Amino acid sequence: MRNVARSRAVRAALRWAFLLLLLAAAAVAVRSQWHRVRPELRRLSVADIAAAEAALLMALACSVFAWRTLLADLGSPLPAGTAMRIFFVGQMGKYLPGSVWPVVTQMEMGRAAGVPRARVAAASLLTIGVSLLAGLLVGLLALPALLAGGATSYGALVLLLPLGLFLAQPRVLNWGLRRAARLLRRPEPQQVISASGLRRAFAWCVLVWFANGVQAWVLARALGATGAGVLPLAIGGFALAFTAGTLFLIAPAGAGVREAVLLVVFAGTLPVAAATALAIVSRLLSTVADIVVAAIALIAGGRTTTHKVPGREET
């Protein structure tokens, strides 16, 4: 009994140490950008910053609902508070190099809540895939601007759409999950992904990109962009920029790639200095939003509640 208590204490300490590492990485990201952002912040009013940050928080809320939808479809429905704690704290792992840390953290926190690791991993990876597909689709709104600016390499991302639409079929996804389970010598999933579950998750992800795009639109307008075409450009451009950053696996949170795409997207609408400011401020506000929701989830969620779910496993 004493060994079990000691083992739990060690696991808890390791989880908190890892969380502190993630928060430190996010803080470094904010600090490294601050000297470049500070002069440009003077051009933005408090109302502009608040509106952009509110849009980002709305996007994050939609993203957790997409993940929760897929997890429930796989057989592990979770209360909203528990899902937020697992998802938002796990998402802080994107500030470390590599793209595996968010999923690894969510797997461990999900296990503490009584959800099998494999099921959490499947839901997290499916959420990333559905989000990327939605991002490519919404990114079509910015395709004319990218092609006009000569950024055919970024515009070519939309060529991945047919492949994404094929892979997003429930039959293909469920085959992939069963195949992965066999390769990893794990039990095959007891639940299958349904078409209705995928549609709901996809709808949430589209809302994610629209909310993120509104944030970019608010900043663009404040920095001098005008015209009715700014809103669709901002929505599609941010979706494509974020998607490109996600696909660039070695950069923490897509650092550098997202900003490069945003510069090209807004090159015909804003001066270079203003477009650069938009990209930097957007990155800063996104980082702040991630920290805020993770902190709220930790404070409001308390300890992760263990729930009995079908197919619970201990490893």
PAKEZA-493750 format. One record per residue (C-alpha): chain; residue in three letters; x, y negated, z negated. Coordinates in steps of 0.02 Angstrom, whole numbers, plus 50000, padded with zeros to 5 digits. Example, Ala and Ser with C-alpha at 12.3 -4.5 7.8 and 13.67 -1.06 7.14 Angstrom:
# PAKEZA-493750
chain, res, xx, yy, zz
A, ALA, 50615, 50225, 49610
A, SER, 50684, 50053, 49643
This chain:
# PAKEZA-493750
chain, res, xx, yy, zz
A, MET, 50000, 50000, 50000
A, ARG, 50142, 49883, 49957
A, ASN, 50227, 49921, 50124
A, VAL, 50066, 49881, 50218
A, ALA, 50050, 49714, 50128
A, ARG, 50232, 49675, 50163
A, SER, 50212, 49719, 50347
A, ARG, 50060, 49605, 50361
A, ALA, 50154, 49464, 50277
A, VAL, 50301, 49484, 50397
A, ARG, 50184, 49483, 50548
A, ALA, 50096, 49328, 50482
A, ALA, 50263, 49240, 50454
A, LEU, 50321, 49284, 50630
A, ARG, 50158, 49218, 50704
A, TRP, 50175, 49053, 50611
A, ALA, 50359, 49039, 50659
A, PHE, 50314, 49066, 50841
A, LEU, 50176, 48937, 50829
A, LEU, 50297, 48810, 50757
A, LEU, 50415, 48846, 50901
A, LEU, 50274, 48813, 51025
A, LEU, 50227, 48650, 50939
A, ALA, 50409, 48596, 50939
A, ALA, 50422, 48632, 51126
A, ALA, 50267, 48527, 51158
A, ALA, 50335, 48386, 51050
A, VAL, 50498, 48387, 51149
A, ALA, 50396, 48376, 51309
A, VAL, 50308, 48220, 51244
A, ARG, 50469, 48139, 51183
A, SER, 50562, 48172, 51345
A, GLN, 50429, 48079, 51443
A, TRP, 50399, 47936, 51322
A, HIS, 50535, 47817, 51384
A, ARG, 50467, 47831, 51561
A, VAL, 50285, 47815, 51510
A, ARG, 50295, 47669, 51390
A, PRO, 50312, 47527, 51518
A, GLU, 50170, 47596, 51623
A, LEU, 50053, 47618, 51474
A, ARG, 50042, 47427, 51465
A, ARG, 49945, 47431, 51627
A, LEU, 49815, 47548, 51553
A, SER, 49683, 47491, 51431
A, VAL, 49634, 47588, 51277
A, ALA, 49468, 47627, 51362
A, ASP, 49560, 47700, 51514
A, ILE, 49668, 47812, 51406
A, ALA, 49520, 47866, 51300
A, ALA, 49415, 47908, 51453
A, ALA, 49556, 48008, 51533
A, GLU, 49590, 48102, 51371
A, ALA, 49405, 48140, 51349
A, ALA, 49399, 48215, 51525
A, LEU, 49550, 48324, 51484
A, LEU, 49469, 48385, 51323
A, MET, 49312, 48427, 51421
A, ALA, 49419, 48527, 51544
A, LEU, 49497, 48624, 51402
A, ALA, 49326, 48663, 51329
A, CYS, 49268, 48732, 51497
A, SER, 49426, 48838, 51510
A, VAL, 49397, 48925, 51344
A, PHE, 49217, 48963, 51396
A, ALA, 49283, 49044, 51556
A, TRP, 49401, 49154, 51455
A, ARG, 49267, 49196, 51327
A, THR, 49146, 49242, 51467
A, LEU, 49268, 49367, 51543
A, LEU, 49315, 49439, 51374
A, ALA, 49131, 49467, 51333
A, ASP, 49105, 49546, 51505
A, LEU, 49245, 49668, 51463
A, GLY, 49155, 49718, 51302
A, SER, 49224, 49602, 51167
A, PRO, 49109, 49454, 51135
A, LEU, 49183, 49334, 51008
A, PRO, 49110, 49187, 50911
A, ALA, 49154, 49020, 50987
A, GLY, 49267, 48970, 50842
A, THR, 49370, 49129, 50849
A, ALA, 49384, 49121, 51038
A, MET, 49443, 48940, 51029
A, ARG, 49575, 48982, 50899
A, ILE, 49647, 49126, 51000
A, PHE, 49639, 49039, 51168
A, PHE, 49699, 48864, 51123
A, VAL, 49841, 48918, 51009
A, GLY, 49895, 49046, 51136
A, GLN, 49894, 48916, 51274
A, MET, 50033, 48822, 51185
A, GLY, 50149, 48959, 51248
A, LYS, 50149, 48879, 51420
A, TYR, 50275, 48751, 51356
A, LEU, 50406, 48888, 51347
A, PRO, 50495, 48945, 51507
A, GLY, 50403, 49088, 51590
A, SER, 50217, 49119, 51609
A, VAL, 50197, 49268, 51491
A, TRP, 50196, 49178, 51324
A, PRO, 50015, 49119, 51324
A, VAL, 49954, 49296, 51361
A, VAL, 50072, 49376, 51234
A, THR, 50015, 49256, 51097
A, GLN, 49832, 49281, 51139
A, MET, 49856, 49470, 51136
A, GLU, 49928, 49465, 50960
A, MET, 49798, 49344, 50894
A, GLY, 49660, 49444, 50978
A, ARG, 49721, 49603, 50896
A, ALA, 49710, 49516, 50726
A, ALA, 49528, 49477, 50769
A, GLY, 49493, 49659, 50811
A, VAL, 49505, 49650, 51000
A, PRO, 49617, 49775, 51091
A, ARG, 49776, 49699, 51159
A, ALA, 49744, 49769, 51332
A, ARG, 49572, 49690, 51338
A, VAL, 49638, 49519, 51287
A, ALA, 49776, 49534, 51417
A, ALA, 49650, 49580, 51551
A, ALA, 49536, 49434, 51507
A, SER, 49682, 49311, 51502
A, LEU, 49756, 49368, 51667
A, LEU, 49585, 49370, 51750
A, THR, 49554, 49193, 51687
A, ILE, 49717, 49135, 51764
A, GLY, 49672, 49219, 51928
A, VAL, 49495, 49150, 51934
A, SER, 49560, 48977, 51887
A, LEU, 49689, 48982, 52027
A, LEU, 49558, 49035, 52152
A, ALA, 49442, 48895, 52096
A, GLY, 49589, 48773, 52104
A, LEU, 49629, 48822, 52283
A, LEU, 49448, 48802, 52333
A, VAL, 49428, 48632, 52249
A, GLY, 49600, 48583, 52317
A, LEU, 49526, 48581, 52493
A, LEU, 49464, 48407, 52449
A, ALA, 49645, 48345, 52452
A, LEU, 49702, 48443, 52604
A, PRO, 49682, 48299, 52729
A, ALA, 49791, 48185, 52622
A, LEU, 49926, 48318, 52605
A, LEU, 49930, 48354, 52790
A, ALA, 49930, 48168, 52833
A, GLY, 50078, 48145, 52715
A, GLY, 50175, 48284, 52799
A, ALA, 50168, 48398, 52647
A, THR, 50121, 48552, 52747
A, SER, 50211, 48666, 52623
A, TYR, 50090, 48614, 52485
A, GLY, 49942, 48614, 52602
A, ALA, 49986, 48792, 52650
A, LEU, 49933, 48846, 52476
A, VAL, 49754, 48851, 52536
A, LEU, 49804, 48995, 52651
A, LEU, 49802, 49100, 52494
A, LEU, 49613, 49076, 52482
A, PRO, 49563, 49227, 52590
A, LEU, 49677, 49341, 52489
A, GLY, 49609, 49269, 52327
A, LEU, 49429, 49294, 52382
A, PHE, 49466, 49475, 52426
A, LEU, 49553, 49510, 52260
A, ALA, 49411, 49427, 52163
A, GLN, 49286, 49560, 52212
A, PRO, 49229, 49660, 52059
A, ARG, 49267, 49826, 52144
A, VAL, 49446, 49773, 52180
A, LEU, 49474, 49700, 52007
A, ASN, 49406, 49852, 51917
A, TRP, 49514, 49966, 52023
A, GLY, 49665, 49858, 51978
A, LEU, 49625, 49866, 51792
A, ARG, 49607, 50055, 51797
A, ARG, 49768, 50072, 51895
A, ALA, 49863, 49960, 51774
A, ALA, 49799, 50063, 51627
A, ARG, 49863, 50224, 51706
A, LEU, 50033, 50149, 51744
A, LEU, 50049, 50086, 51564
A, ARG, 49982, 50252, 51498
A, ARG, 49839, 50166, 51409
A, PRO, 49656, 50218, 51401
A, GLU, 49555, 50159, 51550
A, PRO, 49438, 50012, 51518
A, GLN, 49270, 50062, 51446
A, GLN, 49185, 49909, 51522
A, VAL, 49195, 49847, 51701
A, ILE, 49197, 49670, 51766
A, SER, 49027, 49623, 51833
A, ALA, 48987, 49509, 51978
A, SER, 48881, 49399, 51865
A, GLY, 49022, 49383, 51738
A, LEU, 49143, 49331, 51875
A, ARG, 49020, 49203, 51943
A, ARG, 48996, 49125, 51772
A, ALA, 49184, 49118, 51739
A, PHE, 49213, 49045, 51913
A, ALA, 49083, 48910, 51881
A, TRP, 49170, 48863, 51717
A, CYS, 49337, 48854, 51809
A, VAL, 49266, 48740, 51943
A, LEU, 49207, 48625, 51803
A, VAL, 49383, 48631, 51732
A, TRP, 49454, 48561, 51894
A, PHE, 49319, 48430, 51912
A, ALA, 49350, 48368, 51734
A, ASN, 49538, 48365, 51763
A, GLY, 49509, 48272, 51925
A, VAL, 49403, 48141, 51838
A, GLN, 49550, 48112, 51721
A, ALA, 49665, 48081, 51871
A, TRP, 49532, 47969, 51950
A, VAL, 49519, 47862, 51792
A, LEU, 49707, 47836, 51791
A, ALA, 49716, 47804, 51978
A, ARG, 49579, 47671, 51969
A, ALA, 49665, 47587, 51822
A, LEU, 49829, 47582, 51919
A, GLY, 49751, 47500, 52071
A, ALA, 49672, 47634, 52181
A, THR, 49511, 47580, 52267
A, GLY, 49381, 47656, 52381
A, ALA, 49251, 47793, 52376
A, GLY, 49377, 47924, 52431
A, VAL, 49483, 47911, 52273
A, LEU, 49371, 48026, 52169
A, PRO, 49373, 48178, 52288
A, LEU, 49558, 48147, 52319
A, ALA, 49593, 48148, 52132
A, ILE, 49488, 48304, 52101
A, GLY, 49563, 48405, 52243
A, GLY, 49738, 48337, 52219
A, PHE, 49747, 48378, 52035
A, ALA, 49676, 48552, 52063
A, LEU, 49805, 48589, 52198
A, ALA, 49947, 48511, 52097
A, PHE, 49906, 48612, 51942
A, THR, 49886, 48771, 52044
A, ALA, 50056, 48744, 52126
A, GLY, 50134, 48715, 51954
A, THR, 50057, 48875, 51886
A, LEU, 50123, 48977, 52032
A, PHE, 50298, 48908, 52001
A, LEU, 50328, 49031, 51860
A, ILE, 50497, 48975, 51796
A, ALA, 50444, 48797, 51751
A, PRO, 50364, 48770, 51579
A, ALA, 50183, 48715, 51611
A, GLY, 50228, 48684, 51794
A, ALA, 50342, 48539, 51747
A, GLY, 50403, 48444, 51901
A, VAL, 50298, 48537, 52029
A, ARG, 50132, 48463, 51973
A, GLU, 50206, 48288, 51975
A, ALA, 50282, 48312, 52149
A, VAL, 50114, 48364, 52224
A, LEU, 50023, 48219, 52139
A, LEU, 50149, 48097, 52212
A, VAL, 50114, 48161, 52387
A, VAL, 49925, 48161, 52360
A, PHE, 49920, 47980, 52303
A, ALA, 50058, 47916, 52419
A, GLY, 49931, 47838, 52538
A, THR, 49825, 47764, 52400
A, LEU, 49948, 47698, 52272
A, PRO, 50122, 47622, 52278
A, VAL, 50259, 47746, 52235
A, ALA, 50287, 47668, 52064
A, ALA, 50102, 47678, 52020
A, ALA, 50086, 47857, 52084
A, THR, 50237, 47905, 51980
A, ALA, 50159, 47823, 51828
A, LEU, 49998, 47919, 51857
A, ALA, 50090, 48085, 51864
A, ILE, 50191, 48049, 51707
A, VAL, 50045, 47981, 51605
A, SER, 49936, 48126, 51659
A, ARG, 50068, 48249, 51599
A, LEU, 50084, 48159, 51433
A, LEU, 49896, 48153, 51404
A, SER, 49880, 48337, 51451
A, THR, 50013, 48383, 51324
A, VAL, 49928, 48279, 51189
A, ALA, 49760, 48362, 51229
A, ASP, 49839, 48536, 51214
A, ILE, 49912, 48491, 51044
A, VAL, 49748, 48415, 50983
A, VAL, 49638, 48564, 51027
A, ALA, 49765, 48688, 50957
A, ALA, 49774, 48591, 50794
A, ILE, 49584, 48577, 50782
A, ALA, 49564, 48762, 50817
A, LEU, 49690, 48804, 50680
A, ILE, 49617, 48686, 50551
A, ALA, 49433, 48721, 50587
A, GLY, 49454, 48906, 50619
A, GLY, 49544, 48950, 50459
A, ARG, 49597, 49132, 50460
A, THR, 49557, 49235, 50613
A, THR, 49405, 49340, 50570
A, THR, 49414, 49523, 50611
A, HIS, 49266, 49583, 50714
A, LYS, 49218, 49760, 50753
A, VAL, 49221, 49777, 50940
A, PRO, 49203, 49929, 51055
A, GLY, 49365, 50017, 51093
A, ARG, 49468, 49935, 50957
A, GLU, 49648, 49992, 50955
A, GLU, 49789, 49966, 50833
A, THR, 49932, 49952, 50957
